[in-house]
């Protein structure tokens, strides 16, 4: 940020703002629009796609922009950008193909549609900043391969918990410690929540019920921690992560680990086996009901006794795990920082290192019946759990990001993880093709026996 703010200031003073297009104009998209237009000198949101044009216009209107131009082809969009007009369209591919845009922000949360948008943007040499952990956690590794070949950056964003964890992880490494756990702090975790149980909360905060359900039932945090694992090379300690829950098991956990517990994440470093963390190469995890929620944390070690003495002096304790945390995540407020990092500094916030380490697998939320068609993320039928990618591959587990629209071949009991053999995939989906390509691209090399 210390570099990015000056770089944006220079673009503003030169009258050469970073020009951005946005895919999606829902709750989060409207927040991003307002942030860029009113709080980020040196950057302009020049075009918005939404299937419903009125929603795209609303995003501009809520940010104080009343005069917008509807565009239906590339010529109209490029002309609007050149004139400094604000454009709206119901054709996302126009933003992917138009000249004059420095980057796209993808804010849909949809896997199939998001895959189409990202692939088209990459084909047209556009940087993409994603607020779409569902897409990233399903096929992000192969999308990164395509982006690298095209010479563009594909990244998750600042503000969302994965990006905040990535920033903290990089900071901790930069001061010489070894991160062994990247964690997310939750206020609630219940895999059986659904849009009916979450309707009142969603209405209160003017969000969609299925979206807040994906937070409550653990699917969203599973995707978030999966992409952190894939960007750091970390793994998980077990299916579903450990997920210590102080809301439900506070007294039991305090007694079990002999904690001097005040309610803060600093108090729980002794709950993790350092040698296990080292053996695993670090893990991603989450905790429920500790402060500072809804922040993130990194637990790390230092091998130098001299530095351990300084860390103790600076009130981080005696180790062996030292706690670092960020007490908030500010979602849409920080997304423009990600765009500036990409365009002005060629810096990715959070991207896969290579082969996937952790996947999110489909799990039955209720007893499921043969012949039923699975609904989407955050609905009534399924929830997502983290699983190691090698196990996902070996057991042919069904990725959560591909579950919507699948038809069940057999009955599945509640809490059972689904496999590809349990379902019929919809035909013709790009996301299925890319997932198969990802699996093949990163498949372990078979060792040929000597003849």
C-alpha positions in Angstrom: 0.0 0.0 0.0 2.9 2.4 0.8 4.1 2.0 -2.8 0.6 1.7 -4.4 -0.8 5.0 -3.1 2.1 7.0 -4.6 1.8 5.2 -7.9 -1.9 6.0 -8.1 -1.3 9.6 -7.1 1.2 9.8 -10.0 -1.4 8.4 -12.4 -4.0 10.9 -11.1 -1.6 13.8 -11.5 -0.7 12.7 -15.1 -4.4 12.5 -16.0 -3.8 8.8 -16.9 -6.0 6.8 -14.5 -6.0 3.0 -14.3 -9.1 2.0 -16.2 -11.1 -0.9 -14.8 -14.1 -2.9 -15.9 -16.2 -4.9 -13.5 -18.1 -8.2 -14.0 -21.1 -8.3 -11.7 -23.0 -5.6 -9.9 -24.4 -7.3 -6.8 -24.0 -6.3 -3.2 -20.2 -6.5 -3.3 -19.9 -5.0 -6.8 -21.9 -1.9 -5.7 -19.5 -1.4 -2.8 -16.5 -1.7 -5.2 -18.0 0.8 -7.6 -18.6 3.3 -4.8 -15.1 2.8 -3.5 -13.3 3.3 -6.8 -15.4 6.3 -8.0 -15.4 8.2 -4.7 -12.2 7.2 -2.9 -9.5 6.1 -5.4 -7.9 9.0 -7.3 -5.9 7.6 -10.2 -8.4 4.8 -11.0 -11.6 4.9 -12.9 -14.4 2.3 -13.2 -15.2 2.8 -16.8 -17.6 -0.2 -17.5 -19.8 -2.5 -15.6 -21.4 -5.8 -16.9 -24.5 -7.2 -15.3 -27.1 -9.5 -16.8 -29.7 -7.0 -15.5 -28.7 -3.6 -16.9 -30.7 -1.8 -14.1 -28.4 -3.4 -11.5 -25.3 -2.1 -13.4 -26.9 1.4 -13.6 -27.8 1.2 -9.9 -24.1 0.5 -9.0 -23.1 3.7 -10.8 -26.1 5.7 -9.4 -25.3 4.8 -5.8 -21.8 6.1 -6.4 -23.2 9.4 -7.7 -22.9 8.7 -11.5 -26.2 9.3 -13.2 -25.1 9.6 -16.8 -24.2 6.1 -18.2 -24.2 4.7 -21.7 -25.7 1.4 -22.7 -23.4 -0.5 -25.1 -24.0 -3.5 -27.2 -20.8 -4.0 -29.2 -17.1 -3.5 -29.0 -17.0 -0.3 -31.0 -19.5 1.4 -28.7 -17.6 0.3 -25.6 -14.2 1.4 -26.8 -15.6 4.7 -27.9 -17.2 5.2 -24.5 -13.9 4.4 -22.8 -12.0 6.8 -25.1 -14.4 9.6 -24.4 -14.3 9.1 -20.6 -18.0 8.0 -20.5 -19.3 5.3 -18.1 -20.6 2.2 -19.9 -23.0 -0.6 -18.9 -23.7 -3.8 -20.8 -25.3 -7.1 -20.5 -22.6 -8.8 -22.6 -19.6 -9.6 -20.3 -17.5 -10.6 -23.3 -17.4 -7.0 -24.5 -15.3 -6.1 -21.4 -13.1 -9.1 -21.9 -12.3 -8.0 -25.5 -12.4 -4.2 -25.5 -9.2 -2.2 -25.8 -8.5 0.5 -23.3 -9.1 -1.5 -20.1 -6.2 -2.2 -17.8 -7.8 -4.9 -15.7 -11.1 -6.6 -14.9 -12.6 -7.2 -11.5 -14.7 -10.5 -11.4 -17.3 -10.3 -8.7 -19.8 -13.0 -9.6 -19.0 -15.9 -7.3 -20.2 -18.2 -10.2 -18.0 -21.0 -11.3 -19.2 -21.8 -14.9 -19.9 -18.2 -15.9 -16.7 -17.0 -14.1 -14.7 -19.6 -16.0 -16.0 -18.3 -19.3 -15.2 -14.7 -18.4 -11.7 -15.4 -17.1 -10.7 -17.5 -20.0 -12.0 -14.9 -22.5 -10.2 -12.1 -20.6 -6.9 -14.1 -20.6 -7.3 -14.8 -24.3 -7.5 -11.1 -24.8 -4.5 -10.4 -22.5 -6.4 -8.8 -19.7 -5.3 -8.9 -16.0 -8.1 -10.3 -13.8 -8.7 -9.6 -10.1 -11.1 -12.1 -8.7 -13.5 -11.9 -5.8 -14.5 -15.5 -6.6 -12.9 -18.0 -4.3 -15.4 -20.6 -5.6 -13.9 -20.4 -9.1 -10.3 -20.1 -7.8 -10.7 -23.1 -5.5 -12.1 -25.3 -8.3 -10.0 -24.6 -11.3 -7.7 -21.7 -10.3 -4.5 -23.7 -10.8 -5.2 -24.4 -14.5 -6.5 -20.8 -15.0 -3.1 -19.6 -13.6 -1.3 -21.7 -16.2 -3.3 -20.0 -19.0 -2.7 -16.6 -17.5 1.0 -17.2 -17.3 1.2 -18.3 -20.9 -0.6 -15.1 -21.9 1.6 -12.9 -19.8 -1.2 -11.6 -17.6 -1.9 -11.7 -13.9 -4.8 -13.7 -12.4 -5.1 -13.1 -8.7 -7.4 -13.1 -5.7 -7.9 -9.7 -4.0 -7.0 -7.7 -0.9 -9.7 -7.3 1.6 -11.2 -10.8 1.4 -9.8 -13.1 4.1 -7.5 -15.0 1.7 -5.8 -11.9 0.5 -5.5 -10.5 4.0 -3.9 -13.9 5.1 -1.6 -13.7 2.1 -0.4 -10.2 3.0 0.2 -11.3 6.6 2.0 -14.4 5.5 4.3 -12.4 3.3 5.0 -10.0 6.1 5.8 -12.7 8.6 8.2 -14.4 6.1 9.8 -11.1 5.3 10.9 -10.6 8.9 12.5 -14.0 9.1 9.9 -16.3 10.6 8.5 -19.5 9.2 4.7 -19.5 8.9 3.3 -22.8 9.9 -0.5 -22.0 10.1 -2.6 -19.6 8.1 -5.9 -19.1 9.9 -9.4 -17.6 9.5 -11.5 -16.5 12.4 -15.3 -17.2 12.3 -18.2 -16.3 14.4 -20.4 -19.2 13.4 -20.0 -22.6 11.8 -22.9 -24.9 11.2 -22.9 -27.1 8.0 -26.7 -27.6 8.1 -27.6 -23.9 7.7 -29.7 -23.1 4.6 -31.4 -20.1 3.0 -34.4 -20.5 5.2 -32.4 -20.3 8.4 -30.4 -17.4 7.1 -33.2 -15.4 5.5 -33.6 -12.9 8.3 -29.8 -12.2 8.6 -29.6 -11.8 4.8 -32.5 -9.3 4.8 -30.9 -7.3 7.7 -27.7 -6.8 5.7 -29.3 -6.6 2.3 -27.6 -9.7 1.0 -28.8 -12.8 -0.7 -29.8 -15.7 1.5 -27.8 -18.3 -0.3 -24.7 -16.1 -0.1 -24.8 -15.8 3.6 -25.6 -19.5 3.9 -22.4 -20.3 2.2 -20.6 -18.4 5.0 -22.6 -20.1 7.8 -22.4 -23.7 6.5 -18.6 -23.6 6.1 -18.4 -23.8 2.3 -17.1 -20.3 1.8 -14.3 -20.6 4.4 -13.4 -24.0 2.8 -12.9 -22.3 -0.5 -11.0 -19.4 1.1 -8.6 -21.7 3.0 -8.2 -23.9 -0.1 -6.9 -21.0 -2.2 -4.6 -19.9 0.6 -3.2 -23.4 0.8 -2.7 -23.5 -3.0 -0.9 -20.2 -2.9 1.4 -21.1 0.0 2.0 -24.8 -0.5 0.3 -25.6 2.8 -2.1 -28.4 3.4 -4.8 -29.4 6.0 -4.5 -31.5 9.1 -7.6 -33.5 8.3 -10.7 -33.4 6.1 -12.7 -30.3 6.9 -9.8 -28.8 8.8 -9.4 -28.9 12.6 -11.8 -25.9 13.2 -11.6 -25.5 17.0 -15.0 -24.0 18.0 -15.0 -21.9 21.2 -18.7 -21.2 20.9 -19.6 -24.8 21.4 -16.7 -26.3 23.2 -15.0 -23.5 25.1 -14.6 -25.2 28.5 -13.6 -28.5 27.0 -10.9 -26.9 24.9 -9.6 -24.8 27.8 -9.3 -27.9 30.0 -7.9 -30.2 27.3 -5.1 -27.8 26.3 -4.6 -26.2 29.8 -5.1 -22.7 28.3 -4.8 -19.4 29.9 -7.7 -18.2 27.8 -8.8 -14.6 27.6 -10.7 -15.0 24.3 -8.0 -13.9 22.0 -6.3 -15.8 19.2 -3.0 -15.2 20.9 -4.1 -17.6 23.6 -4.4 -20.6 21.4 -0.9 -21.2 20.0 -0.5 -24.1 22.4 -3.4 -26.0 20.8 -1.2 -26.9 17.8 1.6 -29.5 17.7 4.6 -27.6 16.2 6.3 -30.8 15.0 3.2 -31.9 13.2 2.8 -28.5 11.6 6.5 -28.7 10.4 6.1 -32.3 9.2 3.0 -31.2 7.1 4.8 -28.2 5.7 2.3 -25.9 7.4 -1.5 -26.0 7.4 -4.5 -23.8 6.8 -7.3 -23.8 9.4 -10.0 -21.8 11.1 -11.2 -21.1 14.6 -14.7 -20.1 15.8 -15.6 -17.7 18.5 -12.3 -16.0 19.3 -11.1 -12.4 19.0 -10.4 -10.5 16.9 -13.2 -11.8 14.7 -13.6 -11.5 11.8 -9.9 -11.3 11.4 -7.2 -13.6 10.2 -4.0 -14.9 11.8 -0.6 -16.6 11.1 1.3 -18.7 13.6 5.0 -18.9 12.9 8.3 -20.1 14.4 11.8 -18.7 14.6 14.9 -21.0 15.0 17.3 -18.3 16.2 17.4 -18.1 20.1 18.6 -14.4 19.8 15.6 -13.5 17.8 13.3 -15.5 20.1 14.6 -13.3 23.0 13.6 -10.2 21.0 10.2 -11.6 20.1 9.6 -12.2 23.8 10.7 -8.7 24.6 8.3 -7.4 22.0 5.4 -9.2 23.8 5.0 -12.1 21.4 5.8 -14.6 24.1 8.3 -17.4 24.4 7.1 -19.5 21.4 7.6 -21.9 19.9 4.6 -20.5 17.9 4.3 -16.8 17.6 0.9 -15.2 16.8 0.4 -12.5 14.2 -3.0 -11.3 13.3 -5.0 -8.7 11.3 -8.1 -7.8 13.3 -10.4 -7.1 10.3 -10.9 -7.6 6.6 -12.5 -4.8 4.6 -13.5 -6.6 1.4 -14.6 -4.0 -1.2 -12.6 -1.2 0.4 -9.3 -2.9 -0.5 -10.1 -4.4 -3.9 -8.8 -1.3 -5.8 -5.5 -1.8 -4.0 -5.3 -5.2 -5.7 -6.0 -3.7 -9.1 -3.2 -1.1 -8.5 -0.8 -3.8 -7.4 -1.4 -5.8 -10.5 -1.4 -2.9 -13.1 1.2 -0.6 -11.5 3.5 -3.1 -9.7 2.9 -6.4 -11.6 2.3 -7.9 -8.1 -0.2 -10.8 -7.5 -2.0 -10.7 -4.2 -2.8 -14.5 -4.1 -2.3 -17.0 -6.9 -1.6 -20.7 -7.0 2.0 -21.8 -6.8 1.5 -24.7 -9.1 -0.4 -28.0 -8.5 -3.4 -27.8 -6.2 -2.8 -28.8 -2.6 -6.3 -28.6 -1.2 -9.7 -28.9 -2.8 -13.2 -28.3 -1.6 -15.4 -31.5 -1.9 -19.1 -31.9 -2.1 -20.8 -33.2 1.1 -24.5 -34.1 1.6 -26.3 -31.6 3.9 -29.3 -33.8 4.0 -30.2 -37.3 2.9 -30.2 -37.1 -0.9 -32.2 -39.3 -3.3 -31.4 -40.8 -6.6 -32.7 -38.7 -9.5 -32.5 -35.4 -7.7 -30.5 -32.6 -9.2 -28.1 -30.8 -6.9 -28.7 -27.2 -6.1 -26.0 -24.6 -5.8 -23.5 -23.4 -3.2 -25.2 -22.1 -0.1 -28.5 -23.8 -0.7 -30.3 -26.8 0.8 -28.6 -30.0 -0.4 -24.8 -29.8 0.0 -21.9 -28.1 1.8 -18.2 -28.0 1.0 -15.3 -29.3 3.0 -11.5 -29.0 2.5 -9.7 -32.2 1.4 -6.2 -32.8 0.3 -5.9 -32.8 -3.5 -4.2 -36.1 -3.7 -7.0 -37.7 -1.8 -9.6 -35.9 -3.9 -8.0 -37.3 -7.0 -7.5 -40.8 -5.7 -11.0 -41.2 -4.4 -12.6 -39.3 -7.4 -14.3 -36.9 -5.0 -16.7 -34.4 -6.6 -15.4 -30.8 -6.4 -18.0 -28.5 -4.7 -17.6 -26.0 -7.5 -18.9 -28.5 -10.0 -21.8 -29.9 -8.0 -24.6 -27.6 -9.1 -26.7 -29.2 -11.8 -25.4 -32.7 -11.3 -28.0 -35.5 -11.3 -27.7 -38.1 -8.6 -27.4 -41.7 -9.7 -28.0 -43.2 -6.2 -29.1 -42.3 -2.7 -26.5 -40.4 -0.6 -26.8 -40.3 3.2 -26.3 -37.0 5.1 -22.7 -36.0 5.6 -21.3 -38.4 3.0 -18.8 -36.9 0.5 -19.9 -37.4 -3.1 -17.8 -38.9 -5.8 -17.9 -38.4 -9.6 -19.4 -42.0 -9.7 -22.4 -40.8 -7.7 -23.5 -38.2 -10.3 -24.1 -37.4 -13.9 -22.4 -34.1 -14.9 -24.3 -31.5 -16.9 -23.2 -31.6 -20.6 -21.1 -28.9 -22.3 -19.7 -27.0 -19.3 -16.4 -25.2 -19.6 -15.7 -25.7 -15.9 -15.8 -29.5 -16.2 -13.5 -29.4 -19.2 -11.0 -27.1 -17.3 -11.2 -29.3 -14.2 -10.4 -32.4 -16.2 -7.5 -30.5 -17.9 -6.3 -29.3 -14.5 -6.3 -32.9 -13.1 -4.4 -34.2 -16.2 -1.9 -31.3 -16.2 -1.0 -31.7 -12.6 -1.2 -35.5 -12.4 1.7 -37.2 -10.7 4.2 -38.5 -13.1 4.0 -42.3 -13.5 7.2 -44.1 -12.9 7.8 -46.6 -15.7 9.2 -49.9 -14.5 12.5 -50.9 -16.1 12.2 -53.6 -18.7 
